[in-house]
Amino acid sequence: MKHFFTLLVLVFITAITQAQDPHFSQFFSSPLTINPAFTGKFNGSFRVTGNYRNQWPTINNAFITTTGSIDFQLLKNKIDFTDNFGVGLMAYSDNSANGAVKFNYAALSTAYHKGLDEDGYNQIGVGFQVTYANMLINTTNLKFEDQLTTAGFTGVTSEIFNNPSALKSNYVDINAGVLYTGSSSEKNNYYAGVSINHITRPKQSFKGANYLLNIRTTIHAGGSFDISPTSTIHVSALQNLQGGASETIFGGAAQFKIGEPVADKPTSFYVGAWVRLKDALIPYIGLEYNDFRFGFTYDINTSSLKTASQKQGGLEISLIYAHRPNLEKDIRCPKF
């Protein structure tokens, strides 16, 4: 039974390695997982983000992904006012099979954005990220055939794992990216970028078997356009390519300002939807108050798995806090 379990886990890891890294439907609310060049690219002094995703909630804790990050704008008084320099920290966790398989990541990123005009409305940025990753199999969360009784998996297994260290793996990874952002007026903002993850093709080792992570390339773009003093349209798209697998997401949201439209930090309501091609429709609602922005999505599965998933994909929640002192100039930056 133990050898059978090992084979299953190896197959599982191979599938992950050859497919895609964990991802969010609200990719725009987890900028440091998309492109390290987003580090420090926001309107404010520092930014804190948090994301939670429960994939296929009809299956008990099948895939749960969480991340948290903080990034800062530094050296504002030491570099040209048209430039930005940022550093950031990110923690990332992906749990599968009710916590039996865990991936944990910690990343340090930095980026420099160089102004291309005298006002800094157009910038080109380059970012780098170093990641430490750890994977483990938690045998206490596994269920075996000899545990099954008339009351469920309540028995005691005879399986013994003599070498728990063989059920762990870790590696150091390097990611990089470039990002262009621009505005032609105070009423619009647009961006486009490319990032490459797993540049060094790090090795995962498990029970004597070795796997090289495939490089992941992410191409993304978006923009925002005011259509009235109280409403704005935000659009974005993302393409992931990794090991023969691909993911394409595109869509947008409308922002409606509530209350005085000329206020420095107006309260806003968001509603929209994104589409993951051949997989899911992703309705989105959001609320922005002061320096906080909350987002909620729920994937509606449209692929061939919709029968098993009952058309349910993943519940996802995001929260962003971008600290912006009242005296700071309002600068258009990517939000979606």
C-alpha positions, 0 to 999 in steps of 0.5 A: 500500500505504501508503494502504491501511495508513493506512486500516486504522489509521484504521478501527482507531482509530475502532473503539477510540474508539467502543468501550471503553478497555482494561480488566482482568478483575481490575478490583478489582486495578487500583483507579486505573483504575476510579475516582480516588476509590479513591486512598488508600482502603486499609488501610495507609500506601502501596499499590503495584499491578501488572497484566499482561494478554495478550488472546487469547494464541493470536494472537501478542501481539495485545493486551498491557496493563500498568499500575503504580501507587502511592498514599499516605495523607497528612496523617494527623496533620493531618486528622480521624481519621475522614477520609482524604486520598490522592494517587497516580501511575499508568502504563498501557500498551496494545500491539496488533498485536505492538507496532505500535500503542501507547497509553501513559498517565501519571496523577496522582490525588487523593481525599478521603474524609470520615467520616460517623460518629464512628468513620469506618466510613462514608465518602464520597469524591471523586477527580480524575485528570489523565492524559497520553496518547500514541499512536504507530504503530511502523512498524518492527513492521509487515509489508508484502506486498513483504516476503513470501518463501518463508521468511516476512516476511524481505524489505525493504519499499519503503514509506517513511514521510516524516513519522513525526510524523504517526503520533503523537498525544497529549492531556491528559484529566480523570477524576473519581469518587465512592465510598461505603464503609461497615461495619455491624460488624467483620465486613462492608464494602461500597462503591459508586461512579461514575466518569466518564472523558474528561470533556473529550472529548479529541481524537485526531489522526492523519494529518489525521483527528480523533476525539473520545474518548467519555465512559466511565461506570463504575458499580461496587459490592462487599462482603465478609462474614465467614462464619466466623473463617477464611473470608470471601466477597467479591463485586463487579460493574462496568458500563462504558458508552462510545460505545454499547458496554457491559461488565458483569462480576460475581462473587466469591471465597471467602477462606480464612485459613491458620494462626492466624485472629487473627493481624494479617496471616494468610496467605489463599487465594482462589478464585472466578470472575467473568463478563463477560456475553456474552463470558467466564467468568473463574476466579480464584485468589489468595494473600495473604501478609503485605502482598502479594496475588497474583491470577491469572485466565484468561478462557474465551471464551464469545462468538461468537469462541470458535471463532477464539480456541479458547475462550481469552480473556486471561491476567491476573496482578496483584500488590498490596502494601499497606504496613501497620505492625503498630501500625496499626488494622485498617480494613475497606476494599474489596479486590474 
